[in-house]
Amino acid sequence: MTGLGLAGKRVLVTGGGTGIGRGIAMAFGAEGARVAVTYHQHAPDDALRAACPGLVELANEATDEADTEAVVAKVVDALGGIDVLVNNVGGMVARVPFEQMTYDHWRRVMSLNIDTMFLMTKAVLPHLADDGRIINVASVAGHNGGGNGATAYATSKSALFAFTRGLAKELAPRRITVNALAPGYIADTEFHAVHTPPPEQVKQIAGIPLGRAGLPADVAGPTLWLASDLAAWVTGEVVDINGGSYFA
């Protein structure tokens, strides 16, 4: 443990079975937090369960309002409330150039990245403790427009920044902070394995000034800080995590 004061905190990480979400959940577990994760395709593995004793794991159709409300009710029943919500669910679906993009694809991307965050936050808010934390996982694509075929994805992540700032103002009277993370190239995740061809991966990593790809643990560190009392006066911010490859 690092002495961040997170022991016993009740933490919900959406999409916590794999990639960045898994790394964040494991980091909270190492701090002694009580952790719940939702998942869709990727159920938690034994390493995640070992890192988070008493892990609450719940399948969730994150675009379905009734299912999300039911899942939150189960988390609250298991943990007794929620202190920290990490909205991590999201994805690109596919790289599609705008001229070839269908409205169905556009709506799928918006639903996956924006609707899920709205539904989960709306369901959690009545149970979120005053002085609580909401941390939204976005992407550097929200700043720079992303790579080829990522216009829908980048648009959704940019919208997440505005959601974060608007909600930060609304929840300030309850001393609930709302911040976003904008990771750059993060290896050991399904995202780049599926959506970024190997030559492009090599090119992106070569352009990172700190000389390596990021890892889920690199995103988990700032998440823990934002969840701690050290960041109690930080709200409405977008924290860039990209090894120096982009400055907002």
QUIJOWO-V537127 format. One line per field, one symbol per residue. phi: phi as a letter, one per 20 degrees, with the letter a starting at -180 (. if undefined). psi: psi as a letter, one per 30 degrees, with the letter a starting at -180 (. if undefined). burial: I if it has 16 or more other C-alpha atoms within 10 Angstrom, else O. A space follows every 10 residues. Layout:
BEGIN
phi: ???
psi: ???
burial: ???
END
This chain:
BEGIN
phi: .dmemefnfe cddeleeblf ffffffffff enfedccdbc edfgdfffff fcgmgeccfb efedffffff ffgfffffdn qcdcddedgr remaecggfd fefffgffff ffddffffff ffffgfdefg mfcccdedag gfednmegmd ffffffffff ffggfffgff eggemeeccc dcfefdflcf gffedcggff fgffffeegf nbffcgffef gfffffeeff dfddbmedee cbmnebdf
psi: lggfgfkfkj kkjkhgflbe eeeeeeeeef fglkkkklld ejlkleeeee fikgkjkkkk jfgjeeeeee eeeeeeeefg akekkjjfkl lfdljjkeff kleeeeeeee eefeeeeeee eeeeeffkkk gakkjkjblf ffegfaakgg eeeeeeeeee eeeeeeeeee fefggkkjll kikbjjlhlf efeefjkeee eeeeefgjef glllleffee eeeeefflff gfgjlgljjk igggfkk.
burial: OOOOIIOOII IIIIIIIIII IIIIIIIIII IIIIIIIIIO OOIIOOOIIO IIOOIIIIII IIIOIOOIIO IIIIIIOOIO IIIIIIIIII IIIOIIOOOO OOOOIIOIII IIIIIIIIII IOIIIOIIII IIIIIIIIII IIIOIIOOII IIIIIIIIII IOIIIOIIOO IOOOIIIIII IIIIIIIOIO IOOOIIOOOO IOOIIOOIOO OIIIIIIIII OIIIOIIIIO OIOOIIIIII IIIOIOOO
END
